[in-house]
Amino acid sequence: MGIPIERIIQKLEFHFGQEDLPSARSLLSYWRAEAQATGDERGLLEMLNEQLGLYRRLDDKDASQEVIDTLLPLLKEGGWGETLSGATMYLNIATNYCHFGSPQKAQPLYPLVQATFDRLLPPYDYHRAGLDNNRAASMCAVGDYKTAAELYTRALDCLLHLGTYTPEVAVTLVNRATALYQADPLDPQVDEDMERAYAILTGDIPQDSDYVFVLGKLIPIFDHLGYFAYTADLKARKERTMEKLRKNVVGT
C-alpha cells in the first residue's frame, strides 16, 4: 500500500491557498521520506514532482537542484519518463531550470516531452499547451521574445480550443503580453492581452487555492506594467479568497 497521494495533494493545496509554504515544505518532506522508506516509487516520484513546484515558490535553488538530481535518474529507470506523468515531470524540471537561470539545461528535455506527447495525446490537449508555455519561458530567458510570443500564441490557441482551463488562459495572456512588452513596449497587443486577462480573473471562475496561486503570480506583473488600479483590485480579491478558504476549513 502506497502513501495517500490524493489526501496529501488536498492538504498541500490548502497550504498553498493560505500561502503557508513552511507547512507545505514539511508536508512534502515527511511524505517523501515515507515513500522512500516503504519502497513506494510512484509516491516518491509524485512527492519529488510537487517539491519542484514548491521550491520554485520558495526560490530555493539548492533544494530544487537536489530534487532534480534525485528525480532525473528515477525517470530514466523503468520507463517512467516515457509515460504521460513522467513527461510532465520532465517539463516541471525544465521549468525549474528556467526559473533558476539555466534555460540551456531545459532544452534537451523538450524533445523527450514532445515525443511522448505526440505518441499519447491528441492534437489539442492541455499538456501540449503546457509544453508551449514552458518553451516560451525558456525563450524569454535567453531574450528571444519574438519566438516566445509565437509559442504563447500557440498555447493560447490550444487552451481556447479546449474551452476550459480559464485561469491558465489568463496566465498565458499575461505571459504573452510580457514577452511582447519586452520586444516593443508600445505594441497595442500588450494592453489588449492584459485587459482580457483582467476580465477573466474578475469573471465567473472558481475562487479556490488555484485562483490564489494564479493571482500571486500575476499581480506583480500587472503592477510592473502599470495597471495599478487592477493590481489593487486583484490583491483585494486574493485576500478575500484566502479568508473564505480559511473559513471553509474551520467550518468542516
N, C-alpha and C positions, 0 to 999 in steps of 0.2 A: 504493500500500500504506500503510495507516494504522499508527498506533502499536499495540503489542501490549497491548491493553486487559486481556485476561484475565490475562496474566502480571503486569501492573502491579498489578492488584487482588489477586492472590495475594500478591505481595510486600508490598503495603500491609497486608493482613490479618495477615501475620506481624509487621510493625512494631507494629500495634495490639495484637496478642496479647502483645507484650513491653512495651507502653506506651512504646515508643520513638518519641515524637512528633516529635523533631527529624529523625530519618531519614525518617519519613512525609512531613514537610514538604518535605524535599529531593527525595524521590522524585516527589511530585506537581508540584513546581515545575519539575523537569527535563522531565518528560514533557508538561506543559502547554506549555512553550516549544517542544518538539519538534513537537507537534501544530500549534501556531500557525505555526511556520516551514515546515512541509510542507503546509499547507493542509488538514489533516485536521479538518474541522469536527466530525464526530461524536466523534472522540477528544478534541478540545478541550472539547466540552460535558461529556463524561464526567469529564475531569480537573477542570474547574471545579466540577462537582457534588460530587466527592469532597473538594475543598478546602473546600466549605461545611461538611461534617461535621467535617473536621479542625480548622477554625478555631473551631467550637463547643467542641471538646475543649480547644483551646488558650486559649479565652476571648479570642480576638483580634478585637475588634470592627472595627478599621480594616481588617484583612485580609479579614474577611468582607464588609464593605461594598464593597471593591474587586472581589471576585469577583461579588457581586450586580450591581454596575454593569456588569460585563462580560457576565454571563450573561443578564440580562433582555433586552437588545436582540437577542441571538442567538436566544432562544426565540421572540421576536416575528417574526423574519425567517424566511422559507422554510417556515413552518408547523410548525416543530419543537414549538412549545408546544401544538399540537393532537394530538400523539402521546402514547401512554401514558408513554413515558420522559420526554417534555417536561413532562407534567402532574406527574410525581413530582419533577421538578426545581423546578417552581413550589412544590410542597409543601415541598421542602427549603429554599427561600428563605424561605417563611413561617415555618418552624421557626427559622431564624436571626433573623428579625425579632423573634420572641417571645423567643428566648434573650437577645437583646441589648437588650431593653426597649422594643421598638417594635411591640407587638401590633396597633396600629391599621393599620400598614403591611401586615400579613399579610391583613387582611380582604378586600381586593379580589381577592386571588389565589384564595381558596377557591371562588368561583363558577366560575372558569375551570377549576379542577381537577374540580369536581363535574360540569360539563358534559361534559368529556372522559370521565370515569369512567362517567357514565350512557350515553354513546354506545358505549363499547367494552367495558364489563365486565358480568358477571352480577351479580345482587343481592348474592350473598355472594362477596367477593373480598378478599384480603389488603390490596390497595391502599385499599379503602373503609375498612377498619379504621384504616389509617394516616391517612386524612383525618380521621376522627372523633377519633383521638388528638391530632392536630395542632390541630384546632379546640378541643378540650378544654383543651389547654395555653394557647391564647390566651385562653380564658375565665378560667382560673386567673390569668392575668397581669393581668386587669382586675378580679379579685375576685368574679367570678360563679361561685362554687364549685358551686352547685346545677346550673346548666347544664353545667358541666364534668363533674360526676359522671354526669349523664344521657348525655353523649357518650361518656364512658369505658365506661359500661354497654353502649351500642350497639356500640362497638368490641369489647368483650369477647364479646358475643353472637355477633358475626361470626366472631371467631377460634375460639371454641368450636364453632361450627357447622362450620367448615372442618376442625377436628380436628387441626391441625398448628400450627406456629409457637409451640411451647411457651414459649420464652424471652419472646416478645412477650406471651403471656398473663400471665406473672409481672410484667412491666413495667407492663402495663395495670392489673393488680390493685393494685400498689403506688401507681400514679398516682391511681387512684380512691380508695384509702384516704387518700392525702394530701389530696385535694380534700374528702373527707368530714370529715377531721380539722379542716381549716381552717374548715368550716362548723359543726362540732359535735365537739369532742374526745372526747365521751362516746358517740358513735354506735357501737353494737356492731358495725356492719358493718366498721369500721376494723380491728378485731382479726381478724375473720374473713378479710378480704382479705389481711392481712399473713401470717396463718398459711397460707393457701392458696398464696401466693407463695413462702414459705419451703419448703413441701413440694415445689413444682415445682423450685426451684433446687437442692434437695438430692436430687432424684429421678434417674430414669434419663434424662438428657438429655446431648447431646454436650458433651464438655469441650474446647471449641475457642476460637478467638480471639473469637468472638461471645459465648461464655459469659463470658470475661474482661471484655469490654466491658459486658455486662449487669450483672455483679456490680459493676463500677466505678461504674455509675450508681445502683445500688440500695443498696449498703452504707451510704452516708451517710444515706439515708432511714431504713433500719432503725435506725441509731444515733440519729438525731434523734427518732424516735418512741419510743425507749426499749427497743428489742429488743436489749439489749446482748449476751446470750449468742448470739443468732442472728448479730449483727454479727461477733463474734469467729470464729464457725464459718465464715461466708462469706468473711471475709478469709483464713483458712487455706486454704479451697478455692481461692480465687483464686490464691494463691501456688503451691499445688501444681500447678494447671493451667498457669500460666506456666512453671514449671520443666519440666513434661512437654513443652510445646511447644518449649522451647529444646533439650531432649534429642533430640526428633524431628528438628529441623533439623540438629543436629550429626551425627546418625546417617545422614543422607541423603547 
